[in-house]
Amino acid sequence: MAVLQTLVCLTAIGMFMELAMAANHTVGGASGGWDTSTDLQSWVASQTFAVGDNLIFQYTPNHDLLEVTKADHDSCQTSSPLQTYTDGNTVIPLTSPGKRYFICGTLGHCSQGMQIEIDTLATSTPPSASPSPSSPPSASPAPETSPSPANTPESAPGSPLSPDAPSAESPTLASPPLSSANKSSSRTCLTLGFGLVLMVLLAL
């Protein structure tokens, strides 16, 4: 039970942190935008994009936004975009890891620097993978304690002292630590979870 509660606790904390750490990236930064005057390549190089983040493109009517293939990005080819946006305030959710390519479809703007390559990192997998290696060590002590009392009655069936020890001591000592451990682990879990979420929110 304690192992299951720990796994649930770690998973919940990971989900809270992932939600709290999801970021909105306004393309070009606070002092720039999706235009020809912003150094978009330097802006991309200064950012880290992760699954769950959003790209926000803000642009005037003389611009648009095309999502294209790598080949079309590299050659500034606008004839066969994957997606076309013209609303002036486009939000692109980064839902999966990998590279995505965006250019402006206005004639000459791509060659003037309105093209970006976004490399989204799969940061959602490490938090979920980290609890699993820690669970086997915590699960191993539980089976180690149970065989030890079970071996004593088998090894000494003829001795009069062995039946008294396992029957009287093992059941009474085993139940209270589990219940107290469950209570303390759940309290610790809640405290850690709320503490981490509050720290992340305050950091933002």
N, C-alpha and C positions, 0 to 999 in steps of 0.2 A: 504493500500500500504506500509506504513512504517513497519507494522508487517511482511509482506512478505519479504521485503528487509532485515530486520533484520535476519529472519530465513535463507535466502539464504546466507547472510554474514557469519553467524555462521557456517553453513554447509561447506562453502568454506574454512573458516579458519580451521575447524576440519580436512578437507581432506588434506589441505596443511601441517598441523602439523603431521598428520598421515604418510604422505609420507616422510616428512623430518626426522621424528623420527624412521623410519624403519631402523633396524640395521642388519649388517652382523656379525655373530658370528663364528669366526674361532675356531673350536673345539680344546681345549687344550690351547688356548691363544697364545700370540706372542712367548713365549719361549717354547711352547710344541707342541703337535700335536696328531694325531690319531695313538698312539703307546702304547707300554707296559710300557714305562718309565715315562709317564705323569700321574699325579694324576687327572684323568678325573672326579672323583666324586667331588673333591674340586672345580674344574673349573665349573662344572654344578651348584653347590651350590652358586657360586658367580655371576651367571648370572640371568637375567630376560628375558624371551622369550615372544614375543608378535606376534599376527597375523600380517603378512607382513614382518617379519624378515626372514633371511636366515641363515641356518647352512652350514658352509663350512668345509668339511672333506678333509684334505691333508695328504696323506699317501704314503708309498713306496710300491713297487710291492709285498713284502712279507706279506702285509696286504690287506684286502678288507673291504667292508662295507655291513652289512646286516640289513635291517629293519625287525623287528620281532614282535611277539605278546609279551604281558607281561609274559606269562608263559614260552615262549622260552627264553626271556631275563633273567628271574630269574634262569632258569636251564641251561643257555648257550647252548641251543639246536640250531644247525645250519642246520638241515635237511629240514626245511620247511619255508624259509624266505618269507616275504611279497615282498621284493624287494632286489636285489643284485646289488652292484656297485663295479667296479674294475678299474675305470679310474684314480685313484690317486688324483683327485681334484673334489670331488663331492659336488654339491650345492643342498641342500634340502630346498625348500621354505616352510615356516610355514604358510599354507593358512587357517587353521581352529584351533579353540581352542581345548585343550585336550592333552593327553599324547601320546608320541611316543617313541619307544624303538629301540636302535641301538646296534649292537655288531659286533665284528670282527669274520669272519668265519674261520680264520686260526686256526688250532688245538691248543688248550691250551691258546690262547690269550684272549678269553673272561674271563676265570677263573683267568687270570693274571691282570684283571682290564679294559680290553677294552670293556666296556659296559656302556651305558648311558641311562638315562630316561629323556626325555625332556617334560616339562609341559608348553604348550603354553597358554598364557593368552589372553582373548578376550578383549584387550584394545580398539578395534575399536568401541565397543558399547557405553561406557560412553560418549564420545564426541557427538555422534549423539543423545543420550537420554537427554543430558543436555539442549539443546535449547528448546525441547518440553515443559518441565515444565515452562520455563520462558516465553513462548509465550502466554499462557492463561492470565496471569496478564497484559501483554502489550495489549492484544486484548480487555480486559474488559473496559478500560477507553474509547475506541472509541464509543461503544454503549451507555455508560453512558451520553456522551455529546449530542448525537443525540436525546434521548427521552426528555431531559429537555426543548429544544425549542418547541418540538412537544406538550408537555403537556400544555404550556402556552396558545396557541391559543384555545385549547379545553376547558380549565378551565374558560377562560374569553372571550366567544364569543360576549357578549354584550358590553364589555368595548371598547371604541374607541382607547385606548392607546396600547392594546395588538397586533393588526394587524401590527401596525407600527414597533414595536420592532423586531419581528422575521423576517419580510420581508426585512427590511433594514440592520439589524445588522448581523444575523446568516449566510447568504450566503457569505457576503464580508469578515467576519472574519474567516470563516472555510477554504476557499481555500488557502490564503497565507501561513498559518502555515503548511499545508500539503506539499506544494511544497518546502518550505524552509526546512522542516523536512526531506523530501526525499533526497534533495541535501546534507544536512549535514550528514544524516545517511549513504549515499553511500560513501561520502568522508571519514567519520570515519571508515567505513567498510574496505575500501581499505587501509587506513593508518594502521589500526590494523592488517589486514591480512599480508601486506608486512613486517610490523615490527616484527610480531611473526615468520614469516618464516626466516627473516634475523637473529633473535636472535637464533633460533634453529640451523640454518646452521653455525653460528659463534661458537655456543657451541660445535658442532661436530668437 
